[in-house]
Amino acid sequence: MSAPIVVTGLSNREFFEAHARPGRIGLVGGSEPANRLIARAQRHLDEGGAWSHWSHAFLFQGRRADGHHWIIESDLDIQRKIIRLGVQENRIAKYTDDSAYPAVGVIDLGLTTEQEQSALGHALELASVGTRYSLREIVGTVWALRHPKWQPKENLLGQEKAFYCSAFVRHTLGRAGVNLAPAVAEKNTTPEHLWRMPVPHTKWLMVRDKKPSALRQAVKGVRERISKRRSGS
């Protein structure tokens, strides 16, 4: 696994401004419970059982006429009166909240212009035909993470015309002739697999100290009170 270039002292917005380019891979780790569950599930990929930094992956599309960097991703996007489940285009501003996304990363594969156009063109095609987000496949991937012999095999809950985030990134770059994780089935690919890819690449990483969740803080407080009472008795 290639060592990352560690970045400090920037906001997420500044980090992406410095490293976002068309065809590069973006990774984020969210602080919400659902994101932390995804990070925890990937601990099986680490010899020491460390949680992954990552809960989501996407493909950078480039800067548009509005001056913003845009991405293509497969995601669950639920806003007031609007629900989008699947491959979609969004501004990178979606991930510039420093507290909501304390871990951010960018991977540069050094794609040729032809490879970049092939990957982005296919990603846009998947968006245009309404390719869905696959929650079922995430369950199948979690099973494969817990039982490594299943990782090279087809996802047990695989669906046609559906991808979750990192499988979508793997698929689109595969169309450009780049196999990011040869030992893992396409639809068992996690964000951590992308981060650990054996393909030559350059990557940048920025991780902030994560604040304990409210639940963890409450549990810690209860344990401290119990410990004090026992020591005083």
N, C-alpha and C positions, 0 to 999 in steps of 0.2 A: 504494500500500500504506500503510495507516494505521500511524503510528509507535506502538510499544508503550510502555506505562508500565513503566519498568525498576525492578525491586524488588531490594533487596540486604539481607543480614543476617538472613534468615529461614531456618528449616529448610523442607524440602518440606511437612511436615505443617502448619506455620504458614502457609505460602503458600496451600495449598489451603483451610485454614480461613478465610482472609481473602477468598478470591475464588470458591470453589465455590458455585454456585447451580444449581437445576434448569434444564435446557435449555442451559446454557453448554457450550462445547467445551473439553476438556482436551487438552493436548499434553505429551509427555515425550520427552526424548532420553536413551537408555540408553548406558551405557559398555561393554557387552558387544560382542564382535566382530560379531554379527549385527545389532545395533542400529546400529553404526558403518557397516556396509555399506549399510544403508538410508539413513542420513544422507548418505553419499558419493554414492549413486546420484542423489540429488536436486540435486547440484551443477549439473546442466544447466539448472536453473531460474534460476540466478544468473549475471548478466553476467560477473562475475569468477571464476566457477567455485567459489565458496565452498561448503563443505559446509553442509547444513541442520543446524539444531539438533535436528531432530525425527526420531523413529523410530516414534512411535505416537500415535494419536488416539482419543478416546473422548467420550462424552456424559455429563455430570453428571445424575444422577437426583434427588439431594436427600438430606437427612438423614432417617434412619429412626428407629424407636422405640428401636433399640439405641444411638443417639447418634452413629452413624458416617455420614459421607458415602458414598453408593453411586454407582457408575457403571455404564453399559451400554456394552459394547465388543465388537468382534469380534477374538478373539485366540487364540493358541496357548498354552494354559495346561497345562503338564505338571508334575505333582507326583507324589509317591510314590503309586503304585497308582491315580492318577486322571489322566486325560487329557481335556481339554475343548478341542475345536477348533471355534470358531465364536462366535456371538453369546451373550453371557453377562453376568451381573450380578456385580459384585465390590465390595468396599470400596476406597475410595481409598487405604487403607493399603498396598495393593499397590505404590504408587509413592512411598512416603514415605522410602525409603532414599536419603539424600542422595548417597552415593558411587555407587550403581547408576544413579541418574537425576540427573545434574548439571544438566540443563536442564529447566525446567518452564514451562508457559504456560497461560493461560486466556483464552478469547475470549467476550465477551458481545455477542450480536447484538441485544439489546433486544427479545426476543420478547414478543408478547402472551401472556396466559394461555392463549388458545385455541391459538396456535401451539406453545407449550410442551407442552401436553397432547397435541396431535396428534403431535409429534415423539417424545415419550417413549412414548406409547401404541403407536405403530408399532414403535418399538425393542423394546418388551416383547413385542409380537406376534412379531417375528422371533426373539427369544430362545425363546419358548414353542414354536415349531414346529421348533426345532433347526437354524436357518440356519447353514450351515457357514462356516469360514474358507477363503479361496481363495488357496492358494500359486500356482496357475497364473496367476491374474490379476495377481499381483505381477510375474511374469516378463513378462507382456504390457505392464504399465505401465513397467517398466524399458526395454523396447524403445521405447515411445512417448517416454520421456524423452530417449533418445539420438537419436530421429528426430522432432522437434517437429511435423512435419506430421501425425503420427498421433495426437497428443494429443486433438484434437477428435473423432476417429473412435472407433467402438466398440472396446473392448479385444479384441485378436486372440485371446486365450485366455479370453474371458468365459464364465462358467458361470451357470446358473440357480440361484437360492436359495443364493447364496454371495457373501460379501463379505470383503475384507480391511479393516483398521481404518478408514482415512480414507474409503474408498468407502462404508462403512457409515454413517459420520457424515454424509457428503454426501447419501446416500440418505434417511436419516430426516428431515433438515431440509428436504429437497426436498418431502417429503410435507406439511410445514408451510407450503409456499409460498415457501421461501427457496432460491434457486439460488446456491450459494456460489462456483461457478467456471464461469460461462457459456461460456467459451472452451475448456473441457476436458470430455471425456466422463466420465460419472459414475464408471465403473470404471477410469479412468486418473487418478483424483484421489489425490494424495499428501498427507501431513501438511503439507508446505511450501506446496502449493496452498491449503490451508485458512488457513495463516498469512498468505498474501499475498492473500486474497480481496478482490475489489472492493466487496463489500457493506459498507455502513456498520456499524462495530462499535467496541468498546473492547477492548483486550487488555493483559494483564499478562505480563511476562517476567522470569524469574530464571535466570541462567546462572552456574554456578561454573566456575572454572578446571579444565579436564580434565587429569587426570594422564596422562602418556604410558603407553601400554600396555607390558607387559613385553617384547613383541617389539620395539617401537620403541626402548625403552631398551637392549636387547641390541644392536641394529643400531647405535645411536649409539655404544655403547661400543667395538664392533669398529672403526668408522670412526675414532674418536679414536685407538685404538692404532695403526692403520695409518698415520694421519697423523703421529703422533709418530715412528714408525720411519723414515718417508720423510724427515722433516725432520732426523733425526739421522744419516742416511747421507750 
